[in-house]
Amino acid sequence: MKKTQLTKSGFENLKKELDELVTKKRPYAVERLHKARSMGDLSENSEYSAAKEDLAFVEGRVQEIEAILKTVEVVENHASGNKIEVGTSVTVEIDGKKELFQIVGEFEADPMNKKLSQTSPIGQALVGKKPGDWVEVKVPAGKIKYKIVEIK
């Protein structure tokens, strides 16, 4: 079975989300469904349909998180600044500008906040590289060349 890699913070966030779903959102969704069901004719009850969809979403997310947690491998950042791996932060230079990325597990990726999955095109190109290396990444807009400046 394939391991799901997460950073320690990603693992903690997933556990926190699961706890909130199980202790708060699920009971709320069940109560909402119960109230909607008591309103009468279910065939024309839009609140019942919405409550049913909400509960199904919560249950689906709970199952998804539980499946991830069964195969999780928490990756500690053991980087000594010599190789990019999950859990490391890397400063790269692109056309004279410096950017800081964090390489994370695929379930905690957030490109808008510079958290890149190790399975993304840029993440795949960076993993295993060292300071001073150049990588070229093919993206929809063309090719981008990154120079690896620092690894933390």
Residue pairs with C-beta under 8 A, 6 or more apart in sequence:
1 71
2 71
3 71
3 72
3 73
4 68
4 71
4 72
4 73
4 105
4 106
4 107
5 72
5 73
5 75
5 86
5 105
5 106
5 118
6 14
6 68
6 72
6 73
6 74
6 75
6 104
6 105
6 107
6 108
7 74
7 75
7 77
7 86
7 87
7 104
7 105
7 108
8 74
8 75
8 76
8 87
9 108
10 104
10 105
10 107
10 108
11 72
11 74
13 108
14 65
14 68
14 69
14 72
14 107
14 108
15 69
17 61
17 65
18 62
18 65
18 66
18 69
21 58
21 61
21 62
21 65
22 62
25 58
26 55
26 58
26 59
26 62
29 51
29 54
29 55
29 58
30 55
32 47
32 51
32 54
32 55
33 48
33 51
33 52
33 54
33 55
35 47
35 51
36 45
36 47
36 48
36 50
36 51
36 52
37 48
39 45
39 47
39 48
42 48
68 107
75 85
75 86
75 87
75 105
76 87
77 87
77 88
78 85
78 87
79 85
79 87
79 88
79 151
79 152
81 131
81 150
81 151
81 152
82 130
82 131
82 151
83 128
83 129
83 130
83 151
84 90
84 103
84 126
84 127
84 128
84 129
84 130
84 148
84 151
85 103
85 118
85 127
85 128
86 103
86 104
86 105
86 118
86 127
87 103
87 104
88 102
88 103
88 151
88 152
89 100
89 101
89 102
89 103
89 151
89 152
90 100
90 101
90 102
90 103
90 126
90 148
90 150
90 151
90 152
91 98
91 99
91 100
91 148
91 149
91 150
91 151
91 152
92 98
92 99
92 101
92 126
92 146
92 147
92 148
92 149
93 99
93 146
93 147
93 149
94 144
94 145
94 146
94 147
98 149
99 114
100 114
101 114
101 115
101 116
101 122
101 126
102 114
102 115
102 116
103 116
103 117
103 118
103 123
103 126
103 127
104 110
104 115
104 116
104 117
104 118
105 117
105 118
106 117
106 118
106 119
106 120
108 115
108 117
109 115
109 116
109 117
109 120
111 120
116 122
116 123
116 126
117 123
118 124
118 127
121 137
121 138
121 139
122 137
122 139
122 144
122 146
125 135
125 136
125 137
125 146
126 135
126 146
126 148
129 135
129 148
130 148
130 151
131 148
131 149
131 150
131 151
132 147
132 148
133 147
133 148
134 145
134 146
134 147
134 148
135 145
135 146
135 148
136 143
136 144
136 145
136 146
137 143
137 144
137 145
137 146
